[in-house]
């Protein structure tokens, strides 16, 4: 597994003016939670942490969908 930070997202974030909401599960087996937290810190973005939803189930979780919709429409 290649860490997401290998893509140098922190540097890209500094050049981008895009808003970002990081949604990441603490038990994600695909991407380490610490990588998602680092991206959020670098981007100065909010981090919405879930636990027990993993990498895919969080996409169907009502609280995650609600938070994402609020972020995009807010």
BALOBA-1460 file (C-alpha; in Angstrom, 3 decimals):
// residues 74
<rec num="1" residu="x" x="0.000" y="0.000" z="0.000"/>
<rec num="2" residu="x" x="1.406" y="3.370" z="-1.003"/>
<rec num="3" residu="x" x="0.711" y="6.005" z="1.650"/>
<rec num="4" residu="x" x="-1.513" y="8.826" z="0.471"/>
<rec num="5" residu="x" x="1.100" y="11.302" z="1.691"/>
<rec num="6" residu="x" x="3.426" y="9.942" z="-0.998"/>
<rec num="7" residu="x" x="1.368" y="11.986" z="-3.443"/>
<rec num="8" residu="x" x="2.559" y="15.205" z="-1.745"/>
<rec num="9" residu="x" x="-0.957" y="16.434" z="-1.050"/>
<rec num="10" residu="x" x="0.258" y="18.930" z="1.543"/>
<rec num="11" residu="x" x="2.234" y="20.840" z="-1.092"/>
<rec num="12" residu="x" x="-0.626" y="20.611" z="-3.575"/>
<rec num="13" residu="x" x="-2.994" y="21.922" z="-0.913"/>
<rec num="14" residu="x" x="-0.905" y="25.047" z="-0.484"/>
<rec num="15" residu="x" x="-1.311" y="25.862" z="-4.178"/>
<rec num="16" residu="x" x="-4.997" y="24.994" z="-4.343"/>
<rec num="17" residu="x" x="-7.717" y="27.275" z="-3.126"/>
<rec num="18" residu="x" x="-10.249" y="24.460" z="-3.061"/>
<rec num="19" residu="x" x="-12.300" y="23.710" z="0.025"/>
<rec num="20" residu="x" x="-11.895" y="20.218" z="1.405"/>
<rec num="21" residu="x" x="-13.676" y="18.067" z="3.948"/>
<rec num="22" residu="x" x="-11.717" y="14.971" z="4.944"/>
<rec num="23" residu="x" x="-13.922" y="12.062" z="5.978"/>
<rec num="24" residu="x" x="-11.887" y="9.159" z="7.272"/>
<rec num="25" residu="x" x="-12.495" y="6.089" z="9.391"/>
<rec num="26" residu="x" x="-10.121" y="5.342" z="12.236"/>
<rec num="27" residu="x" x="-10.234" y="1.639" z="11.318"/>
<rec num="28" residu="x" x="-9.617" y="2.113" z="7.569"/>
<rec num="29" residu="x" x="-7.435" y="-0.736" z="6.300"/>
<rec num="30" residu="x" x="-6.799" y="0.844" z="2.883"/>
<rec num="31" residu="x" x="-5.428" y="4.242" z="3.919"/>
<rec num="32" residu="x" x="-3.989" y="4.938" z="7.352"/>
<rec num="33" residu="x" x="-6.037" y="7.348" z="9.445"/>
<rec num="34" residu="x" x="-2.885" y="9.294" z="10.222"/>
<rec num="35" residu="x" x="-2.476" y="9.992" z="6.499"/>
<rec num="36" residu="x" x="-5.977" y="11.439" z="6.282"/>
<rec num="37" residu="x" x="-5.376" y="13.513" z="9.396"/>
<rec num="38" residu="x" x="-2.160" y="14.860" z="7.895"/>
<rec num="39" residu="x" x="-3.968" y="15.876" z="4.730"/>
<rec num="40" residu="x" x="-6.622" y="17.659" z="6.793"/>
<rec num="41" residu="x" x="-3.965" y="19.514" z="8.812"/>
<rec num="42" residu="x" x="-1.994" y="20.495" z="5.716"/>
<rec num="43" residu="x" x="-5.110" y="21.726" z="3.937"/>
<rec num="44" residu="x" x="-6.449" y="23.345" z="7.129"/>
<rec num="45" residu="x" x="-9.580" y="21.345" z="6.416"/>
<rec num="46" residu="x" x="-12.114" y="19.871" z="8.806"/>
<rec num="47" residu="x" x="-11.669" y="16.190" z="9.592"/>
<rec num="48" residu="x" x="-14.809" y="14.136" z="10.169"/>
<rec num="49" residu="x" x="-13.668" y="10.902" z="11.817"/>
<rec num="50" residu="x" x="-15.779" y="7.772" z="11.930"/>
<rec num="51" residu="x" x="-15.055" y="4.495" z="13.669"/>
<rec num="52" residu="x" x="-15.910" y="1.027" z="12.453"/>
<rec num="53" residu="x" x="-17.077" y="1.951" z="8.951"/>
<rec num="54" residu="x" x="-13.822" y="1.191" z="7.186"/>
<rec num="55" residu="x" x="-12.907" y="2.455" z="3.732"/>
<rec num="56" residu="x" x="-16.173" y="1.747" z="1.905"/>
<rec num="57" residu="x" x="-19.078" y="1.449" z="4.342"/>
<rec num="58" residu="x" x="-18.723" y="5.097" z="5.319"/>
<rec num="59" residu="x" x="-20.041" y="6.024" z="1.868"/>
<rec num="60" residu="x" x="-23.449" y="4.627" z="2.854"/>
<rec num="61" residu="x" x="-23.540" y="5.964" z="6.408"/>
<rec num="62" residu="x" x="-26.296" y="8.529" z="6.994"/>
<rec num="63" residu="x" x="-24.167" y="10.783" z="9.232"/>
<rec num="64" residu="x" x="-21.378" y="10.844" z="6.651"/>
<rec num="65" residu="x" x="-23.763" y="11.674" z="3.810"/>
<rec num="66" residu="x" x="-25.404" y="14.375" z="5.929"/>
<rec num="67" residu="x" x="-22.039" y="15.952" z="6.779"/>
<rec num="68" residu="x" x="-20.866" y="15.858" z="3.162"/>
<rec num="69" residu="x" x="-24.078" y="17.399" z="1.848"/>
<rec num="70" residu="x" x="-23.926" y="20.133" z="4.501"/>
<rec num="71" residu="x" x="-20.320" y="20.876" z="3.543"/>
<rec num="72" residu="x" x="-21.055" y="21.098" z="-0.169"/>
<rec num="73" residu="x" x="-24.236" y="23.128" z="0.188"/>
<rec num="74" residu="x" x="-23.166" y="25.253" z="3.155"/>
